């Protein structure tokens, strides 16, 4: 059944941004929308599972990737770029405006709205030019959005002390963060970096959108979701998370790996319930060798079973200084550890009964996957929204424990070992995780808060479609 409403979905080409937006696109297609996804050629394979599931309702608009002096030829996804290159990617993607306009004007039934990632805020101007609505998709939580709006509206001044606390009295619970934990791009803007002016325009463009679609759920962030509605002066804030893949897709996507999924599942099957610590820092983070050494030592001293997903050095890393597993570690740990190089089937691993805790960088996708699985988190925030996420989950939701902070911090192996050993086997934090997991599962089921918000979003789009056809 189709609703007649056609929308253009415009993802930002970073794995942590594309995947949840594609999961949302799947849900919208199930509810009858006709969808065109804008994608560049090398990112097209990521859409394969989605296109095969919805061959009649989802089409693609494949546009050549625009050239940009800071992006090497052939690179179309941030996973192939050094950290800190995302503004260059945003600038490059903004050059697609004219090809989109040409496609729109030549289409027999053009979209009534653009649903774009929060890093593509300049599509607000594009939507206005085309006379259609702009919806912002946030792969981050409502607290992060609230913090971002506050930063780019109030412009707190540089205190000239990296550790000086910056207060946000207009955000619920009045959070305070050291200056160094605020958005790196915002700090560069305050310090006069001309490239960050572009980001300011993007983020302010988001605030004048027609609607916000957030990968969160009411039971986790109701206070911040309500704040966003007041902040943008509109009720159109839809919490539709946690956005997770269909079961048959979760084992396939993500990238290359050193393991076969059934092998890791077979190994986990041999472990007792809640006995394994899963260690993974997302698709971007590569640890320095000193960090790798301390983490390996902590795992060894802890005595726990573990699955450790590592990422090797890529462009922008000094060869030999990053991502090396200490010599002999894997041989010594062969009886109680499993090391994965590259991509890991994270959703599948977290949902296995043997996993008792998750050592994470606190990226929002990882957070939601852990919450949905009911797995307590050992939190090592390293940048971006991760400090905000740790604040929410440790200080307000009691579903995690801080073990380290900072992308360059060298953790203490003995402290890591103690906290990893304490994190498995259950406990108060584990019980709270189970409660929040049940709330997350209920939210996306029929009658749940996120299910209702998805239905309300589709209804709003259908009203737009009817009004546009009068």
N, C-alpha and C positions, 0 to 999 in steps of 0.2 A: 504493500500500500504506500503510495506517495502522497505527499501533502501539496505538491506543486511548488513549494518554496525551494529556491536554488541559492546556495551560498558558495562563496569562494573561501577556501581555507588556505592560509599563507603561513607555513611553519618557518621558524628560524632554524637554520641548518646546524644544530648542535644536538647530539644524541639525547641529552637530558631534557631538551625542549621538544624535539620532534616526536618522541615516543608517546608522551602523555597526550599530545594534541592529536596524534593518530588514533589513540585509544578513545578520545572524545569523538572523533570523526566516526568511528565505528558505532558508537552509541547513537549519534545523530542519524546515521544511515538506517539503523534499526527502527528509528521513529519516523521514517518516511521522507527525510529530506533528500533532495538531490544536491550533490556536492561535487565541486571541482577543486582538486588539490593542486596548488602551484608547487612545482618541484623543478630542480635543475637536474641535468642528465645523470650525474654520478650518484645522486641521492634517490633516483627512481627505484632501485632494487629494494630499498627499505619499505616501499609501499606494497610489495608483492603480496604478502598475506592479506592485507586489507582489500586490495583490488580483486583478489580471487574470491574473497568472502562476499563482496558487494559488486559484482560485475556490471549490474544494470544501474545502480544508483550513484556510484562514485567514478568520476572521470579525472583525468589529469590534464594540467596545463604545463607542459614541459618547455621551459625557457632557458636559453643558454646562460651560463653563469657569467655575470659581468666581470670584466677585468678590474683589478685594483692593484696599485703599486705595492701594497703591503701583503698581498696574498699571492703566493707562488702559483704559477700556471698549473692547472690540473687539480687544485685543491678547492673543494666545494663544501667541506664540512669542518667545523671547528676542531674536531678530534685530530685533524692533521695539522693544526696550527699550534704555535706556542701559546701558553697561557697569557692572557692579556690582549689577545688579538680580536676580541669580540666586537670592538667598535669598528675595526676595519671591515669585519664581516657585515655589520649593520650598514655601513656606508655602501658596501658593494651591493647588498640586496636592495637598497633604496633606489638603485639605478634601474630596477625592473618596472618602475612606474609607467613609463611610456609604452613598453610592450604590453603591460596589463591593460592600459587604456585602449590600445589598438584591438586587443582580443575582445574586450568588453563591447566596444562599439560595433564589432563585426559579428557578435554572437546573436543567434536568433532568439534566445531566451536568457539574457544575462542575469547574473546573480543580483539578489536584492540586498545583500550584505557581504562584508568582508570580515571573516573571523581570523585575526592575525595574532601572532605571538607578541608578548609584551615588549620584546626587543625590536619590534617593527612598528613602533608608534607613529612613524611617518605615514603609515597607511591611513591614518586618520584624515590627513590632508587629501590623500588619494580618494578615499571614500566620499569626502565632501565634494570633490571635483566631479565624481561620477554620479552624485546625487543619491547615494545609497548609505546604509548604516555601517558603522564601524564597531565591531565587538573585539575586545581585548581578551586574549587567553593568557592566563597566568599559570605557568607550571610550578610557581612558588606558592607559598601559603598566604593567607590574609594578613598575618602579622608582617611579613616581608613587604607586601604591597603597602600596608599602612606606613611602615618605616620609610619606604621609597617616596611615597607621596609627601611625607613630612620633610624629608631631606631636600627634595626639589621644590618645595613650597616655602619652607622657613629658612633654608640655607644657613645652618649653624656654622659659626666661624671656627676657623682653625685655631685650637688652643695652644699651638706650638709645643704641645707635650703629648706624645703618642699615647700615654696612659691616662690622660685627663678624661674624666667621665663627662659624656655629653648626655643631657637629659632630654626626654621627649614627653613633656607633660600633656600634650594633646593626644597622645596615643594611649589606649587603654592600658591599665596597670603601670603607667608612667615608666616605661623601661629606661634603663641607663646602660650605656655601652662606652668602653674606652674608645677614644678617637680612632685607634688603629683597627678596630673591628667594624667600623663603618665602611660602606661601599668604597672600594679603592678608586673607582672612576669618579665618584663624588669628591673624594679628597683631592684628586688631581684637578678637578674643576675648580675647587676652592683655591688651589695653589696656582691657578692661572693656565692650566694646560688647554690649549686651543682645541684639541681633538674632543675634549669632553663637552664642549658647547653643543656638539651634535647630539650627544647622549641626553643632555638637558632637554633639548627640543623633543626628542623621542619620548622621554618620560612624562613631560608635560602634555604631549599629544595624547598619551594614554588617558590622562585625567579628564579629557573632554570627549571620551568615547560614548557611544550609545548604551553599551552594556559591558560588564566585566564577567568573565567566566573563569572561576577559580578552582584549581585542583585541590580542594579541601572538603571538609564536611562540617556541618553545624556543631556536632557534638565535640569536635576538636577545637574549633575556632569561632564559635558563635559571637563572642564579644568583639572580635576583630572584623568579622563579616558585617556586623551591624554598624561598626565604626566606618567601614568603607562606604556603606550606603549614605551615611551622613556626610562623609568626606567629599564624595562626588555629587552629592545632592540628588541622588536617584535611587530608586528601589531595585533597579536592574543589576543586582549583584547575585550571580548564580553560583552556588557551591555544589559541584557535581562530582566530587571525589569520594574515596580514592579511585582514580582512574587506573585500572589494572588490565592487563591483556587477557583475552580469552585463554583458557587453559591450553588449547592446542597450539597457540601462538607463542606462549611464554618460553618454550624450550628452544625456539628457533632464532629469535631476533637478537640483535646486539652486536655481533661481530665475530672475529676469529678467536679460537680458543685452543689451548693445548690439551683439552680433555673432551671426551664424549659424554654427553649428559647422562646416559645410563650408567656410566662408570662411577660418577660422583654419587648418584642415587644408590647404587649398589653398595658403595662404601658407607654411606650414611645409614643404610639399612642395618649394618652390623653394629651401630652405636646405640647405647641406651638413650632413652628420652631425655631431652633438654641437657645433653652432656657436651655439645659441640659449640665452640665459639667460631662464628663466621666472621672473617676479616676482609673487608673490601672498602676501597676509598673512591669508587665511582670511575667514570670513563676518562677523567682529565688528570687526576692527581698522580704524580710519580714521586715516590719518596726518595730523599737523599740517602746515600749509603749508610750514613751514621744512624738515620732513623730506621732503616731496614735492619741494621745490626741490633739496635735496642728492642725493636719489635720482635725479631726472631728470638732474642735472648728471653724476652718476657714470655713468649709462647712456650719456650723450652722449660723455663723455671716454673711456669704455672701448673704444669702437670695435666692440663686439659687437652681434650681432643679438639682439633681445629681444622677449618678449611680456610686457606689464605689465598686470596686472589691478588696477584701482583701485576703491575703494569711496568713495562720496561721503558727505558729512556727513549724519547722521541725528539722531534725537531725542537730546538731551543734548549735542550739539556746538554750539558757538557758530557761527552762520552766517558764512561767509566765512573762517573760521580753519582749516578742515579740508578735505582731499581735493581741493584745486585743482591741476590740472596746469599747470605754468608756461606762460604765453602763448608761442606760437610753437614750443613743443617738438615737438608732433606733426607740424607741417609740416616742420621740420628733419630729423626722424627717419623720415619717411615711407618712405624707401628701405630701412631696416633695422630698423624697429620696428613693433609691432602693439599698440595699446592697447585694452583691453577695460574697459568700465564695467559694474560689477555682477558677476553670476555668470560663472564661466569653467568650461568642461568640463575640469576639472583632470586627471582620470584619463586622458582621451584625449590631452591635451597632453603630459603627462609620458611617455606611452608612445610618443610620436612619435620616430623615429630622429634628428630634427634637434635635439632638446633636449639640451643638454650640462650644464646645472646649474639649480638651483632656489633662488632667494632666498626664504626662508620665515621665518615667525614661529615655527616649530617646534611648531605644534599637532600632536597625535598622529596625527590622520587624514592630514594632509599628509605627516608623516614616513613613515608606512607606505606611502602611495601612492608616494612618492619612492623608498623602499627597494625596493618591489616592481618599480618601473620601472627600477631600477639607475641612478638619477640622483643625482649628488653634490649636497649641500646647502650653500648659503651661509646661515648661521644667524644670525637676529636675534631671539632670544627676548625676549618683551615682558611676560610675566606667567604666572600660573597654573602649569601643569605644564611650561611651555616651557623654563625654566631646567634642570629635571631632564632633559628630553629632549635638550637640547644637551649636557649633561654626558655622557650615555650615548653619544651618536652621535659627538661630537668626541673626547672623552677616552678612551673605551673601545672604540668600534667603528671609528674612523677613516674615517667616511663623510661627514664634514662639516667645515666651516671656519667659525669665528665671524667675523662682520663687524661686529656691533654688539650692544649689550645695552640693554634698557630701553624701555618704552613711550614715554617722553618724550625719549629721547636723540636728539640731532641727529647723524647720521652725517657722516663726512668724505668728501666727494665723490671726492677723489683716491684715498683708501684703498679706497673702494667700487669705483672704476674699476679699480684694480690687481687686486683680488681677483676681480672678475667676469671680467676678461680672462684671468686665470690658470685660472679654473674650467672653461673650455670646451676641447674638443679632446682630452680624455683625461688620463692621468696616474695616479699611484699611488692617489689617493683614488678616482678613477673605476674603477680595477681592483678595489679593495676593494668598491665599490658593486655591481659586476657579480657578485662572489662572493656577497654578501649577498642580492642579488636572486634568484640561483639557489636559495639556501636558502629564501627566502620562497616562491618558486613551488613548490618541492618540498614545503614544509610543508603546503600546502593540497591537494595532489594525493593520490590514493589511496595509502596507505602512509606519508604524511608525518606529522609530529608533530601538526600542528593537525587534520588529517583524523582521526587516531586519537582526539584529545581530543574532537572533536565526536561521534564515534561512542560514546565512553565516556560523555559527558554524556547522550546520548539513551538509552543502556542504563540508566543510573542512574534516569532519569525513568520508563522503562518498568517497572523494578523497583518504584518507588514506586507506580505505577498498579496493578500486580498485587497488591501488599500492601494497597492501599487497597480493592480489590474483594473481598478475602477475607472 
